[in-house]
């Protein structure tokens, strides 16, 4: 069978206006008439493209290819007016799920997003045209036409598993409002696709139309299943199958995690980075050279490449983009740019090298968890204890990637009844929660109300004590002190990369800074100034200390400062925690220790604590729980 007749059967190409126009063009130029048989008319049409690609003058050839690209852009790249509102809403949703809040969809926002979509589609189309026009694409004309025409109809690549756990892939149908880039070009998958159909057509030609089995070159499909796939003669179906079977995308291939990290330095040429991603069905916008250039201007870019079947580390699996010295985002090759489970240990090990690696990981986990809770709330599904503990930030602050607190936290909390949620969090009946001192009895399992003298000894067995639920939990901290000298404490702070201010150095050199020889477990109580007082006003150091003493608390030994800093390594960003202690002299001014975490890491600072210094209601302190006399 003449392979050009495949195009007749599939597209009726010989009878199209473009084929007729090509025939007239040849007659006008040469005086020769194109024979009327379909094979000749189709080949004449294909020769027009061949003329462009075979021009000897490089500049003429390049000009012809550029004209072809512009025609393709005009006919097949999404028009700005056709970009659906859903594309902007998706961008808004992603920003919301990362904790950036509700970004307004302004005209400028739409303009920038639309430019990105159009650029990405043009660049992805360029890769196909440039490759098919190159000497590397040693395919017959009919195959090039089949591939190019097919990818113009293919939208986003979707991967899924069936009920038996079998992985499948398919391309969605491209429409005039499709915003996805064109299919990724993978030369190996393309060669296998063309080879499979070419073998089928050759078999048909030799057998005079009788369909004989062709050699199965699929790694995943059985012979009969493979024959059925190729018999569809659908490029998108065959190509997606071979994409799926390339090690980078197969489940088996993902299990190969050996490879190497490559660092692309800030401000460097984006071409090597973009080239290394070419041909892989990634959702990374970095595959676009303009985006890659912009990202490299902001910071370094790291890519982890796992090895292929030849042992070469070329398969992109992970990307870490930096913004200056901080991690801006981490992306994988799983759906929605998530990190695939096989490579997660590689990601964690690498992120541990960065000062904010653990913080970034917590942010990503927090945003994913908050999104789950948000979706549950919208679906009117009940929240479990763990959900409420997270939502109410009982054990840790929820951290996102925005500069402000994620607005979803307040939105969800405002829809809930804290009094109904409290028993769920405390795992008790509503009657077992005391809301005042008078309600405390032998069945009490939780207390929510004002603090009173002796509360921490009287309610020592209670896990849950709040002044206000859920905003004001009173936290207990177990800490071991003693067993280290000043020099050993300083050395350990440095080893764990905790930053220490100059004033802390002076505080630790004070004659009043002492450490216990023998280790001892102590209990700390963490609370805020507003937990001590009901007036929500500022109070002096003396007032804070006196009120804490009335409640049964004591000042902390001075070594609590560095000891707690060493233990409290997961402190949230921009949190300050003061140590209630006898101030230490530094340059004639009394200081107490302050633990905080800024954008540059964990710090142990000193803070003024003169008797008359004012402390705002939101300031957090730790005090020691007074030991009972025996």
PEGI-V80708 format. One record per pair of residues at least 24 apart in sequence whose ideal C-beta (glycine too) atoms are under 6 Angstrom apart, sorted by the first residue. I is the first residue (numbers start at 0). GAP is how many residues later the second one is. D is the distance in Angstrom with one decimal. If there is no record, write none. Layout:
((I & GAP & D) (I & GAP & D))
This chain:
((0 & 200 & 5.9) (0 & 203 & 5.0) (0 & 204 & 3.9) (1 & 37 & 4.8) (2 & 139 & 5.0) (2 & 198 & 5.3) (3 & 35 & 4.7) (3 & 38 & 4.5) (3 & 39 & 5.6) (3 & 138 & 5.4) (4 & 34 & 5.8) (5 & 195 & 5.8) (6 & 35 & 5.4) (6 & 135 & 5.6) (7 & 30 & 4.4) (12 & 29 & 5.1) (13 & 24 & 3.8) (13 & 27 & 4.2) (13 & 28 & 5.1) (18 & 26 & 4.4) (21 & 26 & 5.2) (45 & 95 & 4.0) (52 & 80 & 5.0) (64 & 68 & 5.6) (68 & 60 & 5.8) (71 & 53 & 5.7) (72 & 49 & 5.7) (75 & 76 & 5.1) (76 & 44 & 4.7) (76 & 45 & 5.8) (79 & 34 & 4.9) (81 & 94 & 5.2) (81 & 95 & 4.7) (82 & 31 & 5.1) (83 & 93 & 4.9) (86 & 92 & 4.7) (87 & 25 & 5.9) (96 & 270 & 5.7) (96 & 274 & 4.7) (97 & 269 & 5.3) (97 & 302 & 6.0) (97 & 303 & 4.4) (98 & 268 & 5.4) (98 & 301 & 1.7) (98 & 302 & 5.2) (98 & 303 & 4.5) (98 & 307 & 4.0) (99 & 302 & 3.9) (100 & 301 & 5.6) (100 & 306 & 5.0) (116 & 62 & 4.8) (118 & 171 & 5.8) (119 & 61 & 4.6) (119 & 168 & 5.1) (120 & 60 & 5.4) (122 & 165 & 5.3) (123 & 57 & 3.9) (123 & 58 & 4.2) (124 & 57 & 5.1) (126 & 58 & 4.7) (127 & 57 & 5.4) (130 & 54 & 5.7) (138 & 55 & 5.6) (142 & 51 & 4.6) (145 & 89 & 5.9) (149 & 85 & 3.5) (149 & 86 & 5.9) (150 & 31 & 5.5) (150 & 32 & 4.8) (153 & 29 & 4.8) (153 & 82 & 5.0) (154 & 25 & 5.1) (155 & 24 & 3.8) (156 & 124 & 5.0) (166 & 84 & 5.6) (168 & 71 & 4.4) (168 & 75 & 4.5) (169 & 70 & 5.5) (170 & 65 & 4.5) (170 & 69 & 5.7) (183 & 97 & 4.4) (184 & 94 & 5.6) (185 & 93 & 4.2) (188 & 50 & 5.8) (188 & 53 & 4.1) (188 & 54 & 4.8) (191 & 50 & 4.5) (192 & 45 & 4.7) (192 & 46 & 4.6) (192 & 49 & 5.7) (195 & 34 & 5.1) (195 & 42 & 5.9) (199 & 30 & 5.2) (218 & 26 & 4.8) (219 & 25 & 5.6) (246 & 61 & 5.9) (247 & 32 & 5.9) (247 & 67 & 4.3) (253 & 86 & 5.4) (253 & 88 & 4.7) (254 & 87 & 5.4) (255 & 50 & 5.7) (256 & 49 & 5.8) (256 & 85 & 5.6) (256 & 86 & 5.4) (256 & 89 & 5.8) (257 & 49 & 5.2) (258 & 45 & 6.0) (258 & 46 & 5.0) (258 & 47 & 3.8) (258 & 48 & 5.3) (258 & 54 & 4.3) (259 & 53 & 4.6) (260 & 41 & 5.7) (260 & 43 & 5.2) (261 & 41 & 5.3) (262 & 37 & 5.9) (262 & 39 & 5.5) (263 & 37 & 4.4) (264 & 35 & 5.8) (265 & 33 & 5.2) (265 & 34 & 5.1) (267 & 28 & 5.8) (269 & 26 & 5.5) (276 & 39 & 5.5) (279 & 36 & 5.7) (282 & 54 & 5.0) (283 & 47 & 5.7) (294 & 26 & 5.6) (297 & 25 & 5.0) (298 & 24 & 4.9) (298 & 25 & 5.4) (303 & 42 & 6.0) (316 & 26 & 5.1) (317 & 25 & 6.0) (317 & 29 & 5.5) (325 & 30 & 5.3) (326 & 27 & 5.7) (326 & 29 & 5.7) (326 & 33 & 4.3) (354 & 246 & 4.8) (361 & 37 & 5.8) (362 & 36 & 4.8) (362 & 37 & 5.9) (362 & 38 & 5.8) (365 & 32 & 5.0) (365 & 33 & 5.2) (366 & 33 & 5.3) (369 & 38 & 5.9) (373 & 34 & 5.3) (376 & 35 & 5.3) (384 & 39 & 5.5) (384 & 40 & 6.0) (387 & 33 & 5.3) (387 & 36 & 5.8) (387 & 37 & 5.2) (391 & 78 & 3.4) (393 & 79 & 5.7) (396 & 175 & 4.2) (398 & 173 & 5.8) (417 & 51 & 5.3) (417 & 52 & 6.0) (421 & 47 & 5.0) (425 & 38 & 4.7) (450 & 100 & 5.5) (452 & 97 & 5.2) (452 & 98 & 5.9) (453 & 98 & 5.4) (455 & 96 & 5.1) (455 & 169 & 5.6) (456 & 95 & 5.5) (466 & 64 & 4.7) (471 & 59 & 5.8) (473 & 53 & 5.2) (474 & 51 & 4.3) (475 & 47 & 5.9) (476 & 47 & 4.1) (476 & 49 & 6.0) (478 & 43 & 5.7) (478 & 45 & 5.7) (478 & 85 & 6.0) (479 & 39 & 5.5) (479 & 41 & 5.5) (480 & 35 & 5.9) (480 & 39 & 5.8) (480 & 41 & 5.9) (480 & 78 & 5.4) (480 & 82 & 5.3) (481 & 34 & 3.2) (481 & 36 & 5.3) (481 & 37 & 4.5) (481 & 38 & 5.0) (482 & 36 & 4.0) (483 & 31 & 6.0) (488 & 73 & 4.7) (491 & 74 & 6.0) (497 & 67 & 5.6) (497 & 104 & 4.9) (498 & 102 & 5.7) (498 & 104 & 4.7) (499 & 104 & 5.1) (500 & 104 & 4.7) (500 & 105 & 6.0) (502 & 83 & 4.9) (502 & 88 & 5.9) (502 & 103 & 3.6) (503 & 100 & 5.2) (503 & 102 & 5.2) (505 & 80 & 4.0) (506 & 77 & 4.2) (506 & 79 & 5.3) (506 & 84 & 5.5) (506 & 99 & 5.5) (509 & 74 & 4.6) (509 & 75 & 5.6) (511 & 72 & 5.6) (512 & 45 & 4.7) (512 & 71 & 5.9) (514 & 44 & 4.6) (521 & 102 & 5.9) (522 & 102 & 4.3) (523 & 98 & 4.5) (524 & 28 & 5.8) (524 & 98 & 5.4) (524 & 100 & 5.5) (525 & 96 & 4.9) (527 & 92 & 5.2) (528 & 86 & 5.1) (528 & 88 & 5.1) (528 & 90 & 5.0) (529 & 87 & 3.7) (535 & 81 & 5.1) (537 & 76 & 4.3) (537 & 78 & 5.4) (538 & 76 & 5.8) (539 & 72 & 5.3) (540 & 68 & 5.1) (540 & 70 & 5.5) (540 & 72 & 5.1) (541 & 69 & 4.7) (543 & 71 & 5.7) (547 & 75 & 5.0) (551 & 74 & 5.0) (552 & 70 & 3.9) (553 & 70 & 4.5) (553 & 72 & 4.9) (554 & 25 & 5.7) (554 & 26 & 5.2) (554 & 27 & 5.5) (555 & 24 & 5.9) (555 & 25 & 4.6) (555 & 68 & 5.0) (560 & 32 & 2.9) (564 & 30 & 5.3) (564 & 39 & 4.5) (570 & 26 & 4.4) (572 & 24 & 5.5) (576 & 43 & 5.1) (577 & 43 & 5.0) (578 & 43 & 5.8) (579 & 41 & 4.6) (579 & 43 & 4.2) (582 & 26 & 4.5))
